[in-house]
């Protein structure tokens, strides 16, 4: 059963409580700590993007800089730096914004939003991820028009990777951007991330390393994953929709999955930071910078497991 993870307090009164679940796993699949139910099944949403980017990279036969690899893994804000990276990536495949099938959107970032006249596919937070799939398809001779289909070669290549890294069979649905989405227990998601630390897959390693080298491209201003990676270089962290965060300590080889049951974004960041801090993964400077907003208080602690 989910447990209270974060409470919101105003003038000494608890106004809201967000419940959720946490799984912490070793790369060998052992559950070493948890809060609530680590077997809670959640759609990975954008937490799957580093793995999708790895599949894209495996089919791209041209050099891709860190900025563009990072934006393949991104759920970006739509800031100018993100848009430039997506455009540059598309050009590597001889493609343009017209090839993107991401829904037309406006930037998450307020400053970028003010300057935006109309929604576009390029501004969608998943445009870099889709651009990677398109460039891979152009390079490999896969169809471009159906790159979002579950039957497309890109997504067929991803499934064996998920099964191997997660040690579980995913439930498959449709994500908000139209590509397949994969539902897995939190402990399986944490294991997937833990296994990134010692992966022998050069393309997955490339994706994870690019996220850490260019963390701002992964999210942007005031985003949990970018902020955590900027202040704790040992960590690779990715946000997903409906308040799911996943990450890995590259030194410890330990993965974390944090899910807020009600999808509350104001809770998942503080909960993730609290878990990472309790595990000893945050340096002092990171703890100071990543302090939760006033009145938002993490309240749960990890329980050690032996299964």
C-alpha positions in Angstrom: 0.0 0.0 0.0 1.2 3.5 -0.8 2.5 5.6 2.1 2.6 9.3 2.8 5.7 10.7 1.2 5.3 14.5 1.2 3.1 16.9 3.2 2.3 20.5 2.4 2.2 22.8 5.5 0.8 26.3 5.8 1.2 28.3 9.1 1.6 25.0 11.0 -1.5 23.3 9.5 -1.1 20.3 7.2 -3.1 21.2 4.1 -2.3 18.3 1.8 -0.6 14.9 1.9 0.8 13.1 -1.1 1.1 9.4 -0.9 3.4 7.2 -3.1 5.8 4.4 -3.4 9.6 4.0 -3.7 11.9 1.2 -4.8 15.7 1.1 -4.5 17.4 -1.7 -6.3 20.9 -3.1 -6.8 22.0 -3.9 -10.4 21.6 -7.6 -9.5 17.9 -7.0 -9.1 17.8 -7.1 -5.3 15.4 -4.7 -3.6 17.5 -3.1 -1.0 15.1 -0.4 0.3 11.6 0.8 -0.2 8.7 2.9 0.9 5.1 1.7 0.3 4.7 -0.9 -2.3 7.8 -1.5 -4.6 5.7 -3.7 -6.8 3.3 -0.9 -7.8 3.1 -0.9 -11.6 3.5 2.4 -13.3 4.0 3.4 -16.9 7.6 4.4 -17.4 6.5 7.4 -19.5 9.6 9.6 -20.2 11.8 7.6 -17.8 12.1 5.2 -20.7 13.8 7.9 -22.9 17.5 7.0 -22.2 16.7 3.4 -23.4 14.8 4.6 -26.4 17.8 6.9 -27.2 20.1 4.0 -27.0 18.1 2.2 -29.7 18.2 5.3 -31.8 21.9 5.6 -31.4 22.5 2.0 -32.4 21.0 2.8 -35.8 22.7 6.2 -36.4 25.9 5.9 -38.4 27.1 9.5 -37.9 28.7 11.3 -35.0 26.2 12.9 -32.7 27.3 15.5 -30.1 26.4 15.3 -26.4 23.9 18.1 -26.7 21.9 16.2 -29.3 22.2 12.8 -27.5 21.0 14.5 -24.3 18.0 16.0 -26.0 17.1 12.6 -27.4 16.7 11.6 -23.7 14.8 14.8 -22.8 11.4 16.0 -21.7 12.6 19.5 -22.4 11.2 22.9 -21.5 11.1 24.2 -25.1 13.8 26.8 -24.3 15.8 28.1 -27.3 18.8 25.8 -26.4 16.5 22.8 -26.6 14.9 23.9 -29.9 18.4 24.4 -31.5 19.5 21.0 -30.4 16.4 19.3 -31.9 16.7 21.2 -35.1 20.4 20.3 -35.4 19.6 16.6 -34.7 16.9 16.5 -37.4 19.3 18.0 -39.9 21.7 15.1 -39.3 19.1 12.8 -40.9 18.2 15.2 -43.7 14.9 15.9 -41.8 12.9 18.9 -40.6 10.2 19.8 -38.2 7.6 18.7 -40.8 8.7 15.1 -40.1 7.9 15.2 -36.4 4.6 13.7 -35.3 4.7 15.1 -31.8 1.5 17.0 -30.9 1.7 20.8 -31.4 2.6 22.3 -28.0 3.9 25.4 -26.2 7.0 25.5 -24.0 6.9 24.6 -20.4 9.3 27.4 -19.6 7.6 30.7 -18.8 10.2 32.9 -20.5 10.1 30.8 -23.7 6.3 30.7 -23.5 6.1 34.5 -23.5 8.0 34.6 -26.8 6.0 31.9 -28.5 3.4 32.9 -31.0 1.9 29.5 -31.8 2.2 25.9 -30.7 4.4 23.6 -32.8 5.6 20.0 -32.8 9.2 21.3 -32.3 8.2 22.8 -28.9 6.7 19.6 -27.6 8.8 18.2 -24.7 9.3 14.9 -26.5 10.5 16.4 -29.8 14.1 15.5 -29.2 13.2 11.9 -28.4 11.1 11.7 -31.6 13.9 13.4 -33.6 16.3 10.6 -32.5 13.8 8.0 -33.7 13.4 9.7 -37.0 17.1 10.1 -37.7 17.6 6.4 -36.7 14.8 5.5 -39.1 16.3 7.6 -41.9 19.7 6.0 -41.4 18.5 2.4 -41.1 15.9 2.6 -43.9 13.0 2.2 -41.6 9.7 3.8 -42.5 9.4 7.4 -41.3 5.6 7.8 -41.5 5.0 5.0 -39.0 7.8 5.6 -36.5 5.3 5.9 -33.6 3.7 2.6 -34.3 4.2 -0.3 -31.9 5.2 -2.5 -34.9 7.9 -0.1 -36.1 11.4 -1.6 -36.0 12.6 0.9 -33.4 10.1 -0.2 -30.8 10.5 -3.8 -31.7 14.2 -3.4 -30.9 13.5 -1.7 -27.6 11.4 -4.5 -26.1 14.2 -7.1 -25.7 16.3 -4.4 -24.0 13.5 -3.7 -21.5 12.9 -7.4 -20.8 16.6 -8.0 -20.2 17.3 -4.9 -18.0 14.0 -5.0 -16.1 13.7 -8.7 -15.7 10.0 -8.3 -16.3 7.5 -8.3 -19.1 6.1 -4.8 -19.6 2.4 -3.8 -20.1 2.3 -1.8 -23.3 0.0 1.2 -23.9 0.2 4.5 -25.8 2.0 7.5 -24.4 0.8 11.1 -24.7 3.1 11.7 -27.6 1.8 8.7 -29.5 4.6 6.2 -29.1 4.4 2.9 -27.1 4.6 3.3 -23.3 5.7 0.5 -21.0 4.3 -0.3 -17.6 6.5 -2.1 -15.1 6.8 -2.6 -11.3 8.8 0.2 -9.6 11.4 -2.4 -8.6 11.9 -3.3 -12.2 12.3 0.3 -13.2 14.8 0.8 -10.4 16.7 -2.3 -11.6 16.8 -1.0 -15.2 18.4 2.2 -14.0 20.8 0.4 -11.7 22.0 -1.7 -14.6 22.9 1.5 -16.5 25.9 2.0 -14.2 27.8 -1.1 -15.4 26.2 -1.6 -18.8 28.3 -3.0 -21.6 25.9 -1.6 -24.2 27.9 1.3 -25.7 24.8 3.1 -26.9 23.0 3.0 -23.5 26.3 4.2 -21.9 26.5 7.0 -24.4 22.9 8.1 -23.6 23.5 8.1 -19.9 26.9 9.9 -20.1 25.4 12.6 -22.4 22.6 13.2 -19.8 25.3 13.8 -17.1 27.5 15.9 -19.4 24.6 18.1 -20.7 22.0 17.9 -17.9 20.3 21.2 -18.9 19.3 19.7 -22.3 17.5 16.9 -20.5 14.9 19.2 -18.9 15.9 22.8 -18.4 15.2 25.7 -16.0 13.7 24.6 -12.7 13.4 20.9 -13.7 14.1 18.2 -11.1 16.3 16.0 -13.3 18.4 18.8 -14.6 18.9 20.4 -11.2 19.8 17.1 -9.5 22.4 16.2 -12.2 23.9 19.7 -12.2 24.6 19.5 -8.5 25.3 15.7 -8.2 27.4 14.6 -11.2 27.5 11.0 -10.1 23.7 10.7 -10.7 21.7 10.2 -13.9 18.1 11.1 -13.3 15.0 11.3 -15.5 11.6 12.7 -14.9 8.5 11.0 -16.2 4.9 12.0 -16.5 2.4 11.5 -13.7 5.1 12.2 -11.1 7.5 9.3 -11.7 11.3 9.9 -11.2 14.0 7.4 -11.9 17.7 7.6 -11.3 21.0 5.8 -10.8 24.1 6.4 -8.8 26.9 5.5 -11.3 29.4 4.8 -8.5 27.1 2.7 -6.3 25.3 0.9 -9.1 22.0 1.5 -7.3 18.8 2.5 -9.0 15.8 4.4 -7.6 12.2 4.8 -8.8 9.9 7.2 -7.0 6.1 7.5 -7.9 3.6 9.9 -6.4 0.2 8.2 -6.5 -1.8 11.3 -7.5 0.6 12.4 -10.1 1.5 15.5 -8.1 4.6 17.1 -9.5 5.2 19.4 -6.5 5.7 16.3 -4.4 7.9 14.0 -6.6 10.9 16.3 -6.7 11.2 16.7 -3.0 10.5 13.0 -2.4 13.2 12.1 -4.9 15.7 14.4 -3.4 14.9 13.1 0.1 15.4 9.5 -1.0 18.7 10.3 -2.8 19.9 12.2 0.3 19.0 9.3 2.6 21.0 7.0 0.4 24.0 9.3 0.8 24.1 10.2 -2.9 23.9 14.0 -2.6 26.9 16.2 -1.7 26.4 19.0 0.8 26.1 21.6 -2.0 23.4 19.6 -3.7 21.4 19.3 -0.5 21.5 23.1 -0.1 20.5 23.9 -3.7 17.8 21.2 -3.9 16.0 22.2 -0.7 12.2 21.7 -1.1 10.0 24.8 -1.5 8.8 26.4 1.7 6.0 24.3 3.3 6.7 21.2 1.2 8.1 18.6 3.6 9.2 15.0 2.8 8.0 12.8 5.7 8.8 9.2 4.8 11.9 7.2 5.4 13.3 4.1 3.5 12.8 0.7 5.0 15.7 -1.7 4.3 14.8 -4.9 2.5 16.6 -8.2 2.0 14.6 -9.6 -1.0 
